[in-house]
């Protein structure tokens, strides 16, 4: 487990101070663009990580494995995982742990979301990870809950959240930082924009929603779960 001093060193690294390329993957706007993939691999190499945990799978999985890392990916459906693993070599598959767990309704503060239930197995894997990438559920507002789980169960890990350029996601992260000033944080404007977090305390992160947030949360729940 990394010390607070080590985590602060990561956040102050020259790597995170560089200028990056923001924008989409031209062939598939939903996929992480090359600049974002290169950044993730560089960060993982800089940290000398032993274990990566991903909420979601896809191009990041392939990039991490190609770079030689051990990767665990969590998906809610076999279809997505099969698409990812179809493009891996046998050697890469030997370093990849695919997990399929359904998304389930659960409360995130005062409104519901579709998210994974963190059981004992997932909790152990999150605590063992050096880098956690939150790039799912596909419906981005549900990631608020996933991010909180990643932070609460991480132990000295760097937690990376994708799609911060989406106003709802960025707004939540800004509020999260206001409520949890002990969180280390950097916003990296690469690809769809990443927020990087690391905990300096063992307390669970605090979350608070205003009445408007709660009303929007209930609406997003009924809209977003249509795809699940």
C-alpha positions as CSV (number, residue, x, y, z in Angstrom):
1,X,0.0,0.0,0.0
2,X,1.4,3.4,-1.0
3,X,2.0,6.0,1.7
4,X,0.3,9.5,1.6
5,X,3.7,10.9,0.6
6,X,4.0,8.6,-2.3
7,X,0.4,9.4,-3.4
8,X,1.2,13.1,-3.2
9,X,4.3,12.5,-5.3
10,X,2.2,10.8,-8.0
11,X,-0.2,13.7,-8.1
12,X,2.7,16.2,-8.4
13,X,4.5,14.1,-11.1
14,X,5.7,16.0,-14.2
15,X,3.8,13.5,-16.2
16,X,0.5,14.9,-15.0
17,X,1.6,18.5,-15.7
18,X,2.0,18.1,-19.4
19,X,-0.3,19.3,-22.2
20,X,-2.5,16.5,-23.6
21,X,-4.9,16.0,-26.6
22,X,-8.6,16.2,-25.8
23,X,-11.2,14.8,-28.1
24,X,-12.8,11.6,-29.4
25,X,-11.7,8.5,-31.2
26,X,-12.6,9.3,-34.8
27,X,-13.7,5.7,-35.6
28,X,-15.7,5.2,-32.4
29,X,-16.6,8.3,-30.2
30,X,-17.5,6.0,-27.3
31,X,-14.0,4.4,-27.2
32,X,-11.0,5.8,-25.5
33,X,-8.8,7.7,-28.1
34,X,-5.2,6.9,-28.6
35,X,-4.0,9.8,-26.5
36,X,-6.0,8.7,-23.5
37,X,-4.8,5.1,-23.9
38,X,-1.2,6.2,-24.1
39,X,-1.7,8.4,-21.0
40,X,-3.1,5.4,-19.0
41,X,-0.2,3.1,-20.0
42,X,2.3,5.8,-19.2
43,X,0.8,6.4,-15.7
44,X,0.8,2.7,-15.0
45,X,4.4,2.4,-16.1
46,X,5.4,5.4,-14.0
47,X,3.7,3.9,-10.9
48,X,5.2,0.4,-11.6
49,X,1.8,-1.1,-10.9
50,X,1.4,-4.8,-10.2
51,X,-2.4,-5.0,-10.6
52,X,-5.0,-3.1,-12.5
53,X,-8.7,-3.3,-11.9
54,X,-11.2,-2.0,-14.6
55,X,-14.9,-1.3,-14.3
56,X,-15.6,-2.0,-17.9
57,X,-13.4,-3.4,-20.6
58,X,-12.3,-2.6,-24.2
59,X,-9.4,-0.7,-25.7
60,X,-7.9,0.1,-22.3
61,X,-7.8,-3.6,-21.5
62,X,-5.9,-4.3,-24.7
63,X,-3.5,-1.4,-24.1
64,X,-2.7,-2.4,-20.5
65,X,-2.2,-6.1,-21.5
66,X,-0.1,-5.2,-24.5
67,X,2.1,-3.2,-22.1
68,X,2.6,-6.3,-19.9
69,X,0.3,-5.6,-17.0
70,X,-1.9,-7.9,-15.0
71,X,-5.6,-6.8,-15.5
72,X,-8.9,-7.6,-14.0
73,X,-12.0,-6.4,-15.9
74,X,-15.5,-6.3,-14.6
75,X,-18.4,-6.3,-17.1
76,X,-22.2,-6.6,-16.7
77,X,-22.7,-8.7,-19.8
78,X,-20.8,-11.5,-21.6
79,X,-21.1,-9.7,-25.0
80,X,-18.9,-6.8,-24.0
81,X,-16.2,-9.1,-22.5
82,X,-16.2,-11.4,-25.5
83,X,-15.6,-8.4,-27.8
84,X,-12.6,-7.4,-25.7
85,X,-11.1,-10.9,-25.4
86,X,-11.5,-11.7,-29.1
87,X,-8.8,-9.2,-29.8
88,X,-6.3,-10.5,-27.3
89,X,-3.4,-13.0,-27.8
90,X,-3.3,-16.2,-25.8
91,X,-0.4,-14.7,-23.7
92,X,-2.4,-11.6,-23.0
93,X,-5.4,-13.7,-22.0
94,X,-3.2,-15.5,-19.5
95,X,-2.7,-12.1,-17.7
96,X,-6.4,-11.1,-17.9
97,X,-9.1,-12.0,-15.4
98,X,-12.6,-11.4,-16.8
99,X,-15.4,-11.0,-14.4
100,X,-19.1,-10.9,-15.3
101,X,-21.6,-9.6,-12.7
102,X,-25.0,-8.1,-13.4
103,X,-25.8,-4.5,-12.6
104,X,-28.4,-4.2,-9.9
105,X,-30.5,-1.3,-8.5
106,X,-28.9,0.2,-5.4
107,X,-29.3,3.5,-3.6
108,X,-26.8,6.2,-4.1
109,X,-27.7,8.7,-1.4
110,X,-31.4,9.5,-1.9
111,X,-31.8,8.1,-5.4
112,X,-31.2,4.8,-7.1
113,X,-28.7,3.8,-9.7
114,X,-27.8,0.6,-11.6
115,X,-24.4,-0.5,-10.3
116,X,-22.4,-3.5,-9.2
117,X,-22.8,-4.9,-5.7
118,X,-19.3,-5.1,-4.1
119,X,-19.1,-8.5,-2.6
120,X,-16.1,-10.0,-0.6
121,X,-14.3,-11.1,-3.8
122,X,-14.6,-7.7,-5.5
123,X,-13.6,-5.9,-2.3
124,X,-10.4,-8.0,-2.1
125,X,-9.6,-7.3,-5.7
126,X,-10.1,-3.6,-5.3
127,X,-8.0,-3.5,-2.2
128,X,-5.2,-5.3,-4.1
129,X,-5.2,-3.0,-7.1
130,X,-2.6,-0.3,-7.7
131,X,-4.7,1.4,-10.4
132,X,-8.5,1.4,-10.7
133,X,-10.1,2.6,-14.0
134,X,-13.8,3.5,-13.8
135,X,-15.0,3.5,-17.4
136,X,-18.4,1.8,-16.8
137,X,-21.4,1.5,-16.4
138,X,-21.9,2.7,-19.9
139,X,-24.6,5.1,-18.7
140,X,-22.2,7.7,-17.2
141,X,-24.3,9.1,-14.4
142,X,-24.4,5.7,-12.7
143,X,-20.6,5.9,-12.4
144,X,-21.0,8.3,-9.5
145,X,-21.8,5.3,-7.3
146,X,-19.1,3.2,-8.9
147,X,-16.5,5.9,-8.3
148,X,-17.5,6.0,-4.6
149,X,-17.1,2.2,-4.3
150,X,-13.7,2.3,-6.0
151,X,-12.5,5.0,-3.6
152,X,-14.0,3.4,-0.5
153,X,-12.4,0.0,-1.2
154,X,-9.1,1.1,-2.7
155,X,-6.0,0.9,-0.5
156,X,-3.3,3.2,-1.8
157,X,-4.5,3.0,-5.4
158,X,-4.8,5.6,-8.1
159,X,-8.5,5.8,-9.1
160,X,-9.1,7.1,-12.6
161,X,-12.6,8.2,-13.8
162,X,-13.4,8.7,-17.5
163,X,-15.8,11.1,-19.2
164,X,-15.5,14.1,-16.9
165,X,-16.4,16.4,-19.8
166,X,-20.0,15.2,-19.4
167,X,-21.5,18.0,-17.2
168,X,-23.3,15.6,-14.9
169,X,-20.2,13.6,-14.1
170,X,-17.9,16.7,-13.8
171,X,-20.5,18.4,-11.5
172,X,-20.6,15.3,-9.2
173,X,-16.8,15.2,-9.0
174,X,-16.6,18.9,-8.1
175,X,-19.1,18.3,-5.3
176,X,-17.2,15.2,-4.1
177,X,-14.0,17.2,-3.8
178,X,-15.7,20.0,-1.9
179,X,-17.1,17.5,0.6
180,X,-13.8,15.5,0.8
181,X,-10.9,18.0,0.9
182,X,-8.6,15.2,2.0
183,X,-8.9,13.5,-1.5
184,X,-5.9,14.0,-3.7
185,X,-7.0,15.0,-7.2
186,X,-5.9,16.0,-10.7
187,X,-8.1,16.7,-13.7
188,X,-6.3,15.6,-16.9
189,X,-7.7,17.0,-20.2
190,X,-6.9,14.1,-22.4
191,X,-9.4,12.2,-24.5
192,X,-12.8,12.5,-22.8
193,X,-11.1,14.0,-19.7
194,X,-9.9,12.0,-16.7
195,X,-10.2,12.8,-13.0
196,X,-7.5,11.1,-10.9
197,X,-8.2,10.5,-7.2
198,X,-6.3,9.0,-4.3
199,X,-7.4,8.7,-0.7
200,X,-5.3,10.0,2.2
201,X,-7.7,8.7,4.9
202,X,-9.5,5.4,5.5
203,X,-12.9,7.2,6.1
204,X,-15.6,6.5,3.5
205,X,-16.0,9.4,1.1
206,X,-18.9,11.7,1.9
207,X,-21.7,12.3,-0.6
208,X,-24.4,14.9,-0.4
209,X,-27.2,15.7,-3.0
210,X,-29.4,18.7,-3.1
211,X,-33.1,18.4,-3.9
212,X,-32.5,19.2,-7.6
213,X,-29.8,16.5,-7.7
214,X,-32.2,14.0,-6.2
215,X,-35.0,14.8,-8.6
216,X,-32.5,14.5,-11.6
217,X,-31.1,11.3,-10.1
218,X,-34.6,9.6,-10.0
219,X,-35.2,10.7,-13.6
220,X,-31.8,9.5,-14.8
221,X,-32.4,6.1,-13.1
222,X,-35.6,5.5,-15.1
223,X,-34.0,6.8,-18.3
224,X,-30.7,5.0,-17.9
225,X,-31.9,1.5,-16.9
226,X,-33.7,1.1,-20.2
227,X,-30.5,-0.1,-21.7
228,X,-29.9,-2.8,-19.0
